Structures are given as structure tokens and as C-alpha cells.
Amino acid sequence: MLTLYNTLRHAKENFSPIDRNCVKMFTCGPSIYQPPHIGNYRTFLYEDILVRYLCYCGFTVNRAIILTDIEDKAIEEAKKQGISLFELTERNAQRFLKEAQELAIALPNEIARSSTTISSAIEIIEKLLQKGVAYRHGKNIYFDVHAFPEFGKLYRIDISSWPRRKIRFSRDTYNGRRWNRGDFILWHGNDSNAEISFRAPFGSGRPAWNVQDAAAVVQYLGEQIDINCGGIDNIFRHHDYNIAVMESYTGKQFARYYLHGEHLLVNGKTMSKSRGNIIYPEDIYKKGFKPYHLRFFLLSKHYREKLNFSEKNFLRTIEHLDRVRQLVRAIFELTPKAHTPKASGNAATGIRDVFEEAMNDDLNFPRAFEEVSKMLSAIVRMKSNLSMEELERIRDAINAVDEVMNVLR
């Protein structure tokens, strides 16, 4: 049985969706005020592995992902570059879609954007106002954290220690891993002649980042989901805000499982503009490496562990991948002799068994890859004893596990 580390419980739990056959899953997409870097893609890749493995296990996956194309940072960046908000975000959206395809990241056919879920955001805010969980201050609308008794349950905040006086935080996002000990914004009110403005019963403006994910979930998945995924930074403020908004809006549990991926470091340090160490996929490809090299490297450490990118580490990792890919090529080029014995099926079964055992343990991709690699080495050594029937089973098993891994062929 598949077990996943649930941040909400701080423990591994057996996975059991609300609907036994269909998994509803929401993943935070990129904020497209800038192009995604390889650290962002590390998050998108562990989510891709999760989607693919759920399908491998026989589930249907109904997934939504959102591109954040309306927020403070995007508006500020567009002004800085002297272009329209749409021009900025569309350019980065197309880059993301192209790079995701190159990295074999499976995405939903229809991808939500902040700008395409406005009506859902307005509907949610209206209901929160009616329930008294949200309130107006000037032209803006805020979420009253003290009106939601379970606020901070993901991070395990003791809300009783927070100030009772009104403190309002009015930006979409804040840097760092500190908590804004007060109310968070849901709606940026503005004048009707503002550059980014949408009409709503409670006044013109734009939805804040803190309600945009909820709007996408309601519009594409409904009121409840099974899994909410993101990077570890989402544990700070963002996912607890999502819980507060969704559970206040619906009166139901929002998600059953929360998964969070750790940071990618570069030479032991976090990526930042100030350090000048941000790496984009194209930086890797310009050096002659392939997208499958980058995909494998970003998956080469368990998603809940930090991964350090250095030239030495990257080269060592992809050299290992290339050796394993040679084993796979050798297996697909084998031609058994006519006198080979009848197939036992043990090798093909073994590939699936070791793969599933590792993946069922909280998506342990690195261990799954190593165990499958050992099986492939053993198969190449015993090539003279393989019948055509067994060889076909082995190839089918390799193809099956590579539907999840997407690095072997």
C-alpha cells in the first residue's frame, strides 16, 4: 500500500482517497512574474512522479495546477520592464509549458490561471463576508484569522498567542519564513480606472494571492481534495491560508494529505538574485546536457531531503544514469537463442516488485531507481539464459516503471 508523509499529521500514512478510484490533487504552480528556475522544477517533478505513480497504481487522477499571473510582484515587474502585465506573464507561461514538456512533466489539459478564476474568487469572498470571517477595511478585504478556530493547524500555530488587536498584512506575499501575526488580505480594492481591476459586489479590485488557489480548486476540483502539494516554503503562511479560506467557505475538510518538497541548493546555498546563483534549465542544456539528465538529477534525492547542485554532484549523478540507460539499451537489443529455456517470469516480476516497494514508501524514487538498476545489471549478466517470452516480459516491466520514471529510455 502506498504511504505518504502527511505534513498535517507529521507522519507517514497509508494513502486512501475520498473516492476509491479517483484522486483529486491540487499543486501550486509557478508565479510567472519570472521564469521558473531548476529549484522550482524540482517541486514540479516530485509532483509529476506522484501523479504518474498514482496512475501506475490504477487510480484516475483529477489534478489542477494554477499559474499565478496576477499578484503584486508581477505587476511591479511588468512596470519595471515597461511592458504590460499580460505580455510579461504570457512570455513566462509559455516558457514554463515548453520546459515542462522537455522535462516530461505531465500537466492537465486545461491549466488554471489567477486571471481565469476571478468569478470563483469573488464568490468565495462574498460568502466569507456573509459568514463574518472576512471584513472590509478601506477598499481592501481581509481574512480574520481569529474567526477560524483551527487557523495554523498545518504549521501547528498556537493562535491564542497572536495579538487580538487588528494587524493587517496587505501584500500578496512576503519573503522569508516568518509568520505575519495578523489578518491576511483577500481582495485588493482599487479605483475602476486602475490597470488591473475587476468588478465585484464588494467593490472593484483584484483577488489577492491568498484566495487564488482556493478559487482554482473550487472551479476545477470542487469543495474537497485528497492531496495538496507544494514546496516547503508553502508551509509558511500559504497552505494554512488556503485551509482557512477553503474550510471557512465550505465548512468541510479541505485536503486529507499535504506534501511538501525540500529546497534545491547550489553549492550549498539557497538560490537568490543577490547571490547570482539562480540556474535555469536552459543553462544546463547550453552545456550539452539533455532534459532527461536534469530530470533525473532533480529526482536523485528523496523529495523531502535537500538536494545540492554542484558541478561534481551533477556530473556524477548523470554518469550513473547514462550507465543504467546503457543496460536498458542492451536489454532491448538482446536476441535470445532458440535453445533458451522456458520463461520463468521472475526477472520481470522482480523489477516491478522492487520498484513498487520503494515507491510505496513515500515515493522513494532514488531507492526505486537503484533497486531497478541492480535488477537490470543482473538481467544483462544472465542474458544467455533468457527466452524471448521472458525477455518480452522484462521489456514490458521496464516500460511500465519508466512510465513513472521517464529516465530509462
C-alpha positions, 0 to 999 in steps of 0.5 A: 500500500502506498504511504505518504508523509502527511505534513498535517499529521507529521507522519507517514500514512497509508494513502486512501482517497475520498473516492476509491478510484479517483484522486483529486490533487491540487499543486501550486504552480509557478508565479510567472512574474519570472521564469521558473528556475531548476529549484522550482522544477524540482517541486514540479517533478516530485509532483509529476512522479506522484501523479504518474505513480498514482496512475501506475497504481490504477487510480484516475487522477483529477489534478489542477495546477494554477499559474499565478499571473496576477499578484503584486510582484508581477505587476511591479515587474511588468512596470519595471520592464515597461511592458504590460502585465499580460505580455510579461506573464504570457512570455513566462507561461509559455516558457514554463509549458515548453520546459515542462514538456522537455522535462516530461512533466505531465500537466492537465489539459486545461491549466488554471490561471489567477486571471481565469478564476476571478468569478470563483474568487469573488464568490468565495469572498462574498460568502466569507463576508456573509459568514463574518470571517472576512471584513472590509477595511478601506477598499481592501478585504481581509481574512480574520484569522481569529474567526477560524478556530483551527487557523495554523493547524498545518504549521501547528500555530498556537493562535491564542498567542497572536495579538487580538488587536487588528494587524493587517498584512496587505501584500500578496506575499512576503519573503522569508519564513516568518509568520505575519501575526495578523489578518491576511488580505483577500481582495485588493480594492482599487479605483475602476480606472486602475490597470488591473481591476475587476468588478465585484459586489464588494467593490472593484479590485483584484483577488489577492494571492491568498484566495487564488488557489482556493478559487482554482480548486473550487472551479476545477476540483470542487469543495474537497481534495485528497492531496495538496502539494507544494514546496516547503516554503508553502508551509509558511503562511500559504497552505494554512491560508488556503485551509482557512479560506477553503474550510471557512467557505465550505465548512468541510475538510479541505485536503486529507494529505499535504506534501511538501518538497525540500529546497534545491541548493547550489553549492550549498546555498539557497538560490537568490538574485543577490547571490547570482546563483539562480540556474535555469534549465536552459543553462544546463542544456547550453552545456550539452546536457539533455532534459532527461539528465536534469530530470533525473538529477532533480529526482536523485534525492528523496523529495523531502531531503535537500538536494545540492547542485554542484558541478561534481554532484551533477556530473556524477549523478548523470554518469550513473544514469547514462550507465543504467540507460546503457543496460536498458539499451542492451536489454532491448537489443538482446536476441535470445537463442532458440535453445533458451529455456522456458520463461520463468517470469521472475526477472520481470516480476522482480523489477516491478516488485522492487520498484513498487516497494520503494515507491510505496514508501513515500515515493522513494524514487532514488531507492526505486531507481537503484533497486531497478538498476541492480535488477537490470545489471543482473538481467544483462549478466544472465542474458544467455539464459533468457527466452524471448517470452521472458525477455518480452516480459522484462521489456514490458516491466521496464516500460511500465516503471519508466512510465513513472520514471521517464529516465530509462529510455 
